[in-house]
Amino acid sequence: MNHPDFRVGGKIFATLGYPDREHGMVILPPEEQAQLVRAHPKVFALGKGAWGKKGCTIVRLEAADKATLQSALKMAWRNKAEKSR
């Protein structure tokens, strides 16, 4: 897809450069996604359509601080790692 992705157990949990260079994406459980979007609306947004409803969460990289981004990545990794066991 012409952008880097990060995987655990063969499953993508995050990408860089999607939908463009200023953004990334993490895949989160819907409850965690909703919490992050509510708490940090300038950083996180739902992906479009069905992708967003299934956890695709767009990250505005410039607006994200290190701790918030690290927390989102850990959530995304943990979710996919648990499913791949």
Gaussian input, Z-matrix of N, CA and C with variables (Angstrom, degrees):
# hf/3-21g

backbone

0 1
 N
 C     1     B1
 C     2     B2     1     A1
 N     3     B3     2     A2     1     D1
 C     4     B4     3     A3     2     D2
 C     5     B5     4     A4     3     D3
 N     6     B6     5     A5     4     D4
 C     7     B7     6     A6     5     D5
 C     8     B8     7     A7     6     D6
 N     9     B9     8     A8     7     D7
 C    10    B10     9     A9     8     D8
 C    11    B11    10    A10     9     D9
 N    12    B12    11    A11    10    D10
 C    13    B13    12    A12    11    D11
 C    14    B14    13    A13    12    D12
 N    15    B15    14    A14    13    D13
 C    16    B16    15    A15    14    D14
 C    17    B17    16    A16    15    D15
 N    18    B18    17    A17    16    D16
 C    19    B19    18    A18    17    D17
 C    20    B20    19    A19    18    D18
 N    21    B21    20    A20    19    D19
 C    22    B22    21    A21    20    D20
 C    23    B23    22    A22    21    D21
 N    24    B24    23    A23    22    D22
 C    25    B25    24    A24    23    D23
 C    26    B26    25    A25    24    D24
 N    27    B27    26    A26    25    D25
 C    28    B28    27    A27    26    D26
 C    29    B29    28    A28    27    D27
 N    30    B30    29    A29    28    D28
 C    31    B31    30    A30    29    D29
 C    32    B32    31    A31    30    D30
 N    33    B33    32    A32    31    D31
 C    34    B34    33    A33    32    D32
 C    35    B35    34    A34    33    D33
 N    36    B36    35    A35    34    D34
 C    37    B37    36    A36    35    D35
 C    38    B38    37    A37    36    D36
 N    39    B39    38    A38    37    D37
 C    40    B40    39    A39    38    D38
 C    41    B41    40    A40    39    D39
 N    42    B42    41    A41    40    D40
 C    43    B43    42    A42    41    D41
 C    44    B44    43    A43    42    D42
 N    45    B45    44    A44    43    D43
 C    46    B46    45    A45    44    D44
 C    47    B47    46    A46    45    D45
 N    48    B48    47    A47    46    D46
 C    49    B49    48    A48    47    D47
 C    50    B50    49    A49    48    D48
 N    51    B51    50    A50    49    D49
 C    52    B52    51    A51    50    D50
 C    53    B53    52    A52    51    D51
 N    54    B54    53    A53    52    D52
 C    55    B55    54    A54    53    D53
 C    56    B56    55    A55    54    D54
 N    57    B57    56    A56    55    D55
 C    58    B58    57    A57    56    D56
 C    59    B59    58    A58    57    D57
 N    60    B60    59    A59    58    D58
 C    61    B61    60    A60    59    D59
 C    62    B62    61    A61    60    D60
 N    63    B63    62    A62    61    D61
 C    64    B64    63    A63    62    D62
 C    65    B65    64    A64    63    D63
 N    66    B66    65    A65    64    D64
 C    67    B67    66    A66    65    D65
 C    68    B68    67    A67    66    D66
 N    69    B69    68    A68    67    D67
 C    70    B70    69    A69    68    D68
 C    71    B71    70    A70    69    D69
 N    72    B72    71    A71    70    D70
 C    73    B73    72    A72    71    D71
 C    74    B74    73    A73    72    D72
 N    75    B75    74    A74    73    D73
 C    76    B76    75    A75    74    D74
 C    77    B77    76    A76    75    D75
 N    78    B78    77    A77    76    D76
 C    79    B79    78    A78    77    D77
 C    80    B80    79    A79    78    D78
 N    81    B81    80    A80    79    D79
 C    82    B82    81    A81    80    D80
 C    83    B83    82    A82    81    D81
 N    84    B84    83    A83    82    D82
 C    85    B85    84    A84    83    D83
 C    86    B86    85    A85    84    D84
 N    87    B87    86    A86    85    D85
 C    88    B88    87    A87    86    D86
 C    89    B89    88    A88    87    D87
 N    90    B90    89    A89    88    D88
 C    91    B91    90    A90    89    D89
 C    92    B92    91    A91    90    D90
 N    93    B93    92    A92    91    D91
 C    94    B94    93    A93    92    D92
 C    95    B95    94    A94    93    D93
 N    96    B96    95    A95    94    D94
 C    97    B97    96    A96    95    D95
 C    98    B98    97    A97    96    D96
 N    99    B99    98    A98    97    D97
 C   100   B100    99    A99    98    D98
 C   101   B101   100   A100    99    D99
 N   102   B102   101   A101   100   D100
 C   103   B103   102   A102   101   D101
 C   104   B104   103   A103   102   D102
 N   105   B105   104   A104   103   D103
 C   106   B106   105   A105   104   D104
 C   107   B107   106   A106   105   D105
 N   108   B108   107   A107   106   D106
 C   109   B109   108   A108   107   D107
 C   110   B110   109   A109   108   D108
 N   111   B111   110   A110   109   D109
 C   112   B112   111   A111   110   D110
 C   113   B113   112   A112   111   D111
 N   114   B114   113   A113   112   D112
 C   115   B115   114   A114   113   D113
 C   116   B116   115   A115   114   D114
 N   117   B117   116   A116   115   D115
 C   118   B118   117   A117   116   D116
 C   119   B119   118   A118   117   D117
 N   120   B120   119   A119   118   D118
 C   121   B121   120   A120   119   D119
 C   122   B122   121   A121   120   D120
 N   123   B123   122   A122   121   D121
 C   124   B124   123   A123   122   D122
 C   125   B125   124   A124   123   D123
 N   126   B126   125   A125   124   D124
 C   127   B127   126   A126   125   D125
 C   128   B128   127   A127   126   D126
 N   129   B129   128   A128   127   D127
 C   130   B130   129   A129   128   D128
 C   131   B131   130   A130   129   D129
 N   132   B132   131   A131   130   D130
 C   133   B133   132   A132   131   D131
 C   134   B134   133   A133   132   D132
 N   135   B135   134   A134   133   D133
 C   136   B136   135   A135   134   D134
 C   137   B137   136   A136   135   D135
 N   138   B138   137   A137   136   D136
 C   139   B139   138   A138   137   D137
 C   140   B140   139   A139   138   D138
 N   141   B141   140   A140   139   D139
 C   142   B142   141   A141   140   D140
 C   143   B143   142   A142   141   D141
 N   144   B144   143   A143   142   D142
 C   145   B145   144   A144   143   D143
 C   146   B146   145   A145   144   D144
 N   147   B147   146   A146   145   D145
 C   148   B148   147   A147   146   D146
 C   149   B149   148   A148   147   D147
 N   150   B150   149   A149   148   D148
 C   151   B151   150   A150   149   D149
 C   152   B152   151   A151   150   D150
 N   153   B153   152   A152   151   D151
 C   154   B154   153   A153   152   D152
 C   155   B155   154   A154   153   D153
 N   156   B156   155   A155   154   D154
 C   157   B157   156   A156   155   D155
 C   158   B158   157   A157   156   D156
 N   159   B159   158   A158   157   D157
 C   160   B160   159   A159   158   D158
 C   161   B161   160   A160   159   D159
 N   162   B162   161   A161   160   D160
 C   163   B163   162   A162   161   D161
 C   164   B164   163   A163   162   D162
 N   165   B165   164   A164   163   D163
 C   166   B166   165   A165   164   D164
 C   167   B167   166   A166   165   D165
 N   168   B168   167   A167   166   D166
 C   169   B169   168   A168   167   D167
 C   170   B170   169   A169   168   D168
 N   171   B171   170   A170   169   D169
 C   172   B172   171   A171   170   D170
 C   173   B173   172   A172   171   D171
 N   174   B174   173   A173   172   D172
 C   175   B175   174   A174   173   D173
 C   176   B176   175   A175   174   D174
 N   177   B177   176   A176   175   D175
 C   178   B178   177   A177   176   D176
 C   179   B179   178   A178   177   D177
 N   180   B180   179   A179   178   D178
 C   181   B181   180   A180   179   D179
 C   182   B182   181   A181   180   D180
 N   183   B183   182   A182   181   D181
 C   184   B184   183   A183   182   D182
 C   185   B185   184   A184   183   D183
 N   186   B186   185   A185   184   D184
 C   187   B187   186   A186   185   D185
 C   188   B188   187   A187   186   D186
 N   189   B189   188   A188   187   D187
 C   190   B190   189   A189   188   D188
 C   191   B191   190   A190   189   D189
 N   192   B192   191   A191   190   D190
 C   193   B193   192   A192   191   D191
 C   194   B194   193   A193   192   D192
 N   195   B195   194   A194   193   D193
 C   196   B196   195   A195   194   D194
 C   197   B197   196   A196   195   D195
 N   198   B198   197   A197   196   D196
 C   199   B199   198   A198   197   D197
 C   200   B200   199   A199   198   D198
 N   201   B201   200   A200   199   D199
 C   202   B202   201   A201   200   D200
 C   203   B203   202   A202   201   D201
 N   204   B204   203   A203   202   D202
 C   205   B205   204   A204   203   D203
 C   206   B206   205   A205   204   D204
 N   207   B207   206   A206   205   D205
 C   208   B208   207   A207   206   D206
 C   209   B209   208   A208   207   D207
 N   210   B210   209   A209   208   D208
 C   211   B211   210   A210   209   D209
 C   212   B212   211   A211   210   D210
 N   213   B213   212   A212   211   D211
 C   214   B214   213   A213   212   D212
 C   215   B215   214   A214   213   D213
 N   216   B216   215   A215   214   D214
 C   217   B217   216   A216   215   D215
 C   218   B218   217   A217   216   D216
 N   219   B219   218   A218   217   D217
 C   220   B220   219   A219   218   D218
 C   221   B221   220   A220   219   D219
 N   222   B222   221   A221   220   D220
 C   223   B223   222   A222   221   D221
 C   224   B224   223   A223   222   D222
 N   225   B225   224   A224   223   D223
 C   226   B226   225   A225   224   D224
 C   227   B227   226   A226   225   D225
 N   228   B228   227   A227   226   D226
 C   229   B229   228   A228   227   D227
 C   230   B230   229   A229   228   D228
 N   231   B231   230   A230   229   D229
 C   232   B232   231   A231   230   D230
 C   233   B233   232   A232   231   D231
 N   234   B234   233   A233   232   D232
 C   235   B235   234   A234   233   D233
 C   236   B236   235   A235   234   D234
 N   237   B237   236   A236   235   D235
 C   238   B238   237   A237   236   D236
 C   239   B239   238   A238   237   D237
 N   240   B240   239   A239   238   D238
 C   241   B241   240   A240   239   D239
 C   242   B242   241   A241   240   D240
 N   243   B243   242   A242   241   D241
 C   244   B244   243   A243   242   D242
 C   245   B245   244   A244   243   D243
 N   246   B246   245   A245   244   D244
 C   247   B247   246   A246   245   D245
 C   248   B248   247   A247   246   D246
 N   249   B249   248   A248   247   D247
 C   250   B250   249   A249   248   D248
 C   251   B251   250   A250   249   D249
 N   252   B252   251   A251   250   D250
 C   253   B253   252   A252   251   D251
 C   254   B254   253   A253   252   D252

   B1=1.4625
   B2=1.5312
   B3=1.3112
   B4=1.4593
   B5=1.5224
   B6=1.3156
   B7=1.4587
   B8=1.5277
   B9=1.3466
   B10=1.4618
   B11=1.5228
   B12=1.3341
   B13=1.4585
   B14=1.5243
   B15=1.3087
   B16=1.4517
   B17=1.5157
   B18=1.3396
   B19=1.4608
   B20=1.5188
   B21=1.3217
   B22=1.4582
   B23=1.5277
   B24=1.3177
   B25=1.4566
   B26=1.5165
   B27=1.3444
   B28=1.4602
   B29=1.5170
   B30=1.3283
   B31=1.4741
   B32=1.5223
   B33=1.3165
   B34=1.4640
   B35=1.5235
   B36=1.3494
   B37=1.4621
   B38=1.5274
   B39=1.3411
   B40=1.4613
   B41=1.5255
   B42=1.3219
   B43=1.4613
   B44=1.5202
   B45=1.3093
   B46=1.4716
   B47=1.5194
   B48=1.3258
   B49=1.4620
   B50=1.5113
   B51=1.3200
   B52=1.4632
   B53=1.5087
   B54=1.2816
   B55=1.4594
   B56=1.5299
   B57=1.3481
   B58=1.4608
   B59=1.5284
   B60=1.3116
   B61=1.4660
   B62=1.5253
   B63=1.3194
   B64=1.4676
   B65=1.5209
   B66=1.3225
   B67=1.4590
   B68=1.5262
   B69=1.3010
   B70=1.4531
   B71=1.5147
   B72=1.3094
   B73=1.4529
   B74=1.5227
   B75=1.3332
   B76=1.4517
   B77=1.5251
   B78=1.3230
   B79=1.4596
   B80=1.5209
   B81=1.3293
   B82=1.4575
   B83=1.5205
   B84=1.3322
   B85=1.4568
   B86=1.5434
   B87=1.3241
   B88=1.4719
   B89=1.5347
   B90=1.3287
   B91=1.4715
   B92=1.5280
   B93=1.3163
   B94=1.4612
   B95=1.5291
   B96=1.3230
   B97=1.4545
   B98=1.5294
   B99=1.3227
   B100=1.4611
   B101=1.5272
   B102=1.3334
   B103=1.4637
   B104=1.5230
   B105=1.3359
   B106=1.4666
   B107=1.5254
   B108=1.3200
   B109=1.4723
   B110=1.5322
   B111=1.3327
   B112=1.4773
   B113=1.5258
   B114=1.3278
   B115=1.4589
   B116=1.5295
   B117=1.3347
   B118=1.4756
   B119=1.5367
   B120=1.3265
   B121=1.4676
   B122=1.5311
   B123=1.3278
   B124=1.4631
   B125=1.5286
   B126=1.3232
   B127=1.4644
   B128=1.5211
   B129=1.3413
   B130=1.4639
   B131=1.5181
   B132=1.3279
   B133=1.4668
   B134=1.5215
   B135=1.3068
   B136=1.4605
   B137=1.5175
   B138=1.3246
   B139=1.4556
   B140=1.5240
   B141=1.2915
   B142=1.4677
   B143=1.5249
   B144=1.3188
   B145=1.4575
   B146=1.5081
   B147=1.3238
   B148=1.4638
   B149=1.5231
   B150=1.3273
   B151=1.4629
   B152=1.5244
   B153=1.3200
   B154=1.4609
   B155=1.5091
   B156=1.3224
   B157=1.4670
   B158=1.5224
   B159=1.3240
   B160=1.4663
   B161=1.5213
   B162=1.3285
   B163=1.4617
   B164=1.5033
   B165=1.3302
   B166=1.4661
   B167=1.5284
   B168=1.3222
   B169=1.4641
   B170=1.5196
   B171=1.3062
   B172=1.4626
   B173=1.5306
   B174=1.3343
   B175=1.4584
   B176=1.5214
   B177=1.3154
   B178=1.4701
   B179=1.5205
   B180=1.3206
   B181=1.4563
   B182=1.5267
   B183=1.3037
   B184=1.4604
   B185=1.5307
   B186=1.3147
   B187=1.4587
   B188=1.5285
   B189=1.3154
   B190=1.4656
   B191=1.5228
   B192=1.3325
   B193=1.4596
   B194=1.5329
   B195=1.3083
   B196=1.4609
   B197=1.5312
   B198=1.3154
   B199=1.4662
   B200=1.5251
   B201=1.3272
   B202=1.4618
   B203=1.5209
   B204=1.3153
   B205=1.4609
   B206=1.5289
   B207=1.3122
   B208=1.4641
   B209=1.5330
   B210=1.3068
   B211=1.4630
   B212=1.5317
   B213=1.3267
   B214=1.4690
   B215=1.5313
   B216=1.3243
   B217=1.4660
   B218=1.5242
   B219=1.3225
   B220=1.4664
   B221=1.5256
   B222=1.3379
   B223=1.4623
   B224=1.5234
   B225=1.3295
   B226=1.4640
   B227=1.5292
   B228=1.3288
   B229=1.4622
   B230=1.5212
   B231=1.3356
   B232=1.4638
   B233=1.5309
   B234=1.3148
   B235=1.4595
   B236=1.5331
   B237=1.3210
   B238=1.4657
   B239=1.5283
   B240=1.3423
   B241=1.4641
   B242=1.5247
   B243=1.3239
   B244=1.4690
   B245=1.5313
   B246=1.3235
   B247=1.4577
   B248=1.5230
   B249=1.3365
   B250=1.4655
   B251=1.5250
   B252=1.3435
   B253=1.4780
   B254=1.4875
   A1=112.26
   A2=116.41
   A3=122.34
   A4=114.40
   A5=117.56
   A6=121.66
   A7=108.21
   A8=116.52
   A9=119.32
   A10=111.29
   A11=115.62
   A12=119.03
   A13=108.82
   A14=115.44
   A15=122.84
   A16=107.70
   A17=116.12
   A18=121.28
   A19=111.38
   A20=112.95
   A21=121.77
   A22=105.60
   A23=116.48
   A24=119.81
   A25=112.94
   A26=116.78
   A27=121.27
   A28=114.52
   A29=117.98
   A30=122.39
   A31=110.43
   A32=116.53
   A33=121.57
   A34=109.49
   A35=116.08
   A36=120.42
   A37=112.05
   A38=117.88
   A39=121.42
   A40=109.99
   A41=115.39
   A42=121.43
   A43=109.14
   A44=115.91
   A45=123.16
   A46=107.38
   A47=115.89
   A48=119.49
   A49=114.39
   A50=117.21
   A51=120.22
   A52=108.92
   A53=121.57
   A54=128.00
   A55=113.87
   A56=116.56
   A57=120.30
   A58=108.26
   A59=117.21
   A60=121.61
   A61=114.28
   A62=117.51
   A63=120.43
   A64=113.20
   A65=116.80
   A66=120.76
   A67=112.32
   A68=113.53
   A69=123.28
   A70=106.76
   A71=116.54
   A72=120.74
   A73=108.30
   A74=115.50
   A75=121.84
   A76=107.34
   A77=116.24
   A78=120.80
   A79=107.39
   A80=115.04
   A81=121.53
   A82=111.59
   A83=116.29
   A84=118.26
   A85=108.27
   A86=118.13
   A87=120.88
   A88=114.67
   A89=118.71
   A90=120.46
   A91=111.29
   A92=116.33
   A93=120.57
   A94=110.39
   A95=116.34
   A96=121.14
   A97=109.53
   A98=117.23
   A99=121.68
   A100=111.28
   A101=117.21
   A102=120.85
   A103=111.46
   A104=116.68
   A105=119.75
   A106=111.75
   A107=117.01
   A108=120.27
   A109=109.97
   A110=116.79
   A111=120.63
   A112=111.35
   A113=116.79
   A114=121.17
   A115=113.59
   A116=116.81
   A117=121.22
   A118=110.66
   A119=118.29
   A120=120.34
   A121=114.81
   A122=117.77
   A123=119.98
   A124=111.75
   A125=116.28
   A126=121.67
   A127=111.25
   A128=117.44
   A129=122.22
   A130=111.91
   A131=115.95
   A132=122.56
   A133=108.39
   A134=115.78
   A135=120.75
   A136=109.98
   A137=116.11
   A138=120.17
   A139=108.56
   A140=117.04
   A141=120.70
   A142=112.51
   A143=114.79
   A144=122.44
   A145=114.95
   A146=115.01
   A147=121.79
   A148=111.94
   A149=117.91
   A150=120.32
   A151=110.28
   A152=116.90
   A153=120.92
   A154=112.15
   A155=116.68
   A156=120.66
   A157=111.88
   A158=116.96
   A159=121.06
   A160=112.63
   A161=117.37
   A162=120.76
   A163=117.26
   A164=118.41
   A165=120.80
   A166=108.25
   A167=115.65
   A168=121.69
   A169=108.70
   A170=116.32
   A171=122.08
   A172=109.05
   A173=116.30
   A174=122.36
   A175=108.82
   A176=116.64
   A177=121.17
   A178=106.52
   A179=116.02
   A180=122.24
   A181=113.15
   A182=118.25
   A183=121.12
   A184=111.75
   A185=117.73
   A186=122.05
   A187=112.81
   A188=117.60
   A189=121.61
   A190=111.45
   A191=116.16
   A192=118.69
   A193=108.18
   A194=115.91
   A195=121.21
   A196=112.28
   A197=118.11
   A198=121.27
   A199=111.86
   A200=117.21
   A201=121.22
   A202=110.52
   A203=116.64
   A204=120.51
   A205=110.83
   A206=116.61
   A207=120.59
   A208=110.73
   A209=117.11
   A210=121.40
   A211=111.21
   A212=117.11
   A213=121.33
   A214=110.76
   A215=116.80
   A216=120.14
   A217=111.74
   A218=116.43
   A219=119.87
   A220=110.85
   A221=117.00
   A222=120.18
   A223=110.74
   A224=115.86
   A225=120.75
   A226=110.51
   A227=116.62
   A228=120.65
   A229=110.83
   A230=116.35
   A231=121.45
   A232=111.39
   A233=116.43
   A234=120.65
   A235=111.26
   A236=117.25
   A237=120.27
   A238=111.98
   A239=117.53
   A240=120.97
   A241=110.43
   A242=117.01
   A243=120.80
   A244=110.83
   A245=117.13
   A246=120.46
   A247=112.77
   A248=117.24
   A249=120.17
   A250=113.37
   A251=117.28
   A252=120.77
   A253=111.71
   D1=8.05
   D2=176.50
   D3=66.29
   D4=28.83
   D5=170.85
   D6=-150.15
   D7=150.84
   D8=-178.57
   D9=-66.85
   D10=143.90
   D11=172.51
   D12=-131.06
   D13=159.88
   D14=-177.48
   D15=-121.05
   D16=132.54
   D17=-172.51
   D18=-129.88
   D19=154.11
   D20=169.44
   D21=-138.81
   D22=130.33
   D23=-177.84
   D24=59.12
   D25=29.72
   D26=-179.92
   D27=79.60
   D28=0.66
   D29=-178.17
   D30=-107.21
   D31=134.18
   D32=178.20
   D33=-72.38
   D34=131.75
   D35=174.11
   D36=-117.95
   D37=-14.67
   D38=179.02
   D39=-160.31
   D40=156.46
   D41=174.76
   D42=-139.55
   D43=161.22
   D44=170.58
   D45=-116.30
   D46=150.21
   D47=175.38
   D48=75.77
   D49=23.28
   D50=177.07
   D51=-127.37
   D52=127.72
   D53=3.38
   D54=-81.89
   D55=-7.04
   D56=176.79
   D57=-151.70
   D58=-176.09
   D59=-174.41
   D60=-65.00
   D61=-22.80
   D62=-178.73
   D63=-86.03
   D64=-1.27
   D65=-174.33
   D66=-129.56
   D67=163.20
   D68=170.75
   D69=-136.22
   D70=-173.84
   D71=-179.00
   D72=-149.40
   D73=139.76
   D74=171.53
   D75=-124.93
   D76=148.99
   D77=178.15
   D78=-106.22
   D79=117.09
   D80=-173.75
   D81=-123.42
   D82=155.51
   D83=169.48
   D84=-62.47
   D85=145.51
   D86=-175.27
   D87=-52.57
   D88=-37.38
   D89=-179.45
   D90=-65.57
   D91=-44.17
   D92=179.66
   D93=-69.50
   D94=-37.11
   D95=177.00
   D96=-59.73
   D97=-48.91
   D98=-179.01
   D99=-60.16
   D100=-41.37
   D101=179.09
   D102=-61.86
   D103=-45.45
   D104=-178.74
   D105=-67.15
   D106=-41.87
   D107=-179.96
   D108=-63.25
   D109=-40.85
   D110=178.19
   D111=-66.77
   D112=-45.18
   D113=-175.73
   D114=-74.47
   D115=-29.76
   D116=-175.26
   D117=-137.09
   D118=65.20
   D119=-174.93
   D120=-64.93
   D121=-19.91
   D122=177.88
   D123=-83.92
   D124=-11.82
   D125=-178.32
   D126=-104.30
   D127=-46.04
   D128=-172.12
   D129=-114.22
   D130=144.34
   D131=176.22
   D132=-146.96
   D133=151.84
   D134=175.45
   D135=-65.20
   D136=142.01
   D137=170.74
   D138=-67.06
   D139=167.05
   D140=-177.24
   D141=-73.99
   D142=143.55
   D143=171.75
   D144=57.69
   D145=-140.64
   D146=-176.71
   D147=-61.98
   D148=-31.78
   D149=178.87
   D150=-59.28
   D151=-44.88
   D152=179.58
   D153=-64.46
   D154=-39.10
   D155=179.27
   D156=-67.54
   D157=-22.40
   D158=179.81
   D159=-97.42
   D160=10.32
   D161=173.34
   D162=111.53
   D163=-6.32
   D164=178.42
   D165=-64.58
   D166=116.45
   D167=-174.71
   D168=-121.88
   D169=118.15
   D170=-179.61
   D171=-80.00
   D172=138.08
   D173=-178.92
   D174=-118.55
   D175=121.69
   D176=173.81
   D177=-83.26
   D178=101.89
   D179=-169.30
   D180=-60.16
   D181=-40.77
   D182=-178.04
   D183=-63.27
   D184=-30.91
   D185=-177.27
   D186=-86.45
   D187=-12.82
   D188=-174.96
   D189=-86.53
   D190=131.99
   D191=171.87
   D192=-87.12
   D193=163.02
   D194=-173.56
   D195=-58.32
   D196=-45.71
   D197=-176.43
   D198=-64.72
   D199=-41.70
   D200=-179.36
   D201=-67.05
   D202=-44.89
   D203=179.25
   D204=-64.95
   D205=-42.39
   D206=178.92
   D207=-61.57
   D208=-40.71
   D209=178.32
   D210=-62.90
   D211=-44.13
   D212=179.34
   D213=-63.91
   D214=-41.21
   D215=178.77
   D216=-64.61
   D217=-40.11
   D218=178.02
   D219=-63.88
   D220=-42.58
   D221=178.11
   D222=-60.48
   D223=-45.82
   D224=-178.38
   D225=-64.44
   D226=-44.25
   D227=179.55
   D228=-62.58
   D229=-48.55
   D230=-178.37
   D231=-58.80
   D232=-42.63
   D233=-179.55
   D234=-61.12
   D235=-47.21
   D236=-179.83
   D237=-72.26
   D238=-35.66
   D239=179.54
   D240=-63.89
   D241=-42.04
   D242=179.52
   D243=-64.74
   D244=-38.69
   D245=179.82
   D246=-70.80
   D247=-26.20
   D248=-177.07
   D249=-84.61
   D250=-5.98
   D251=179.62
   D252=-73.00

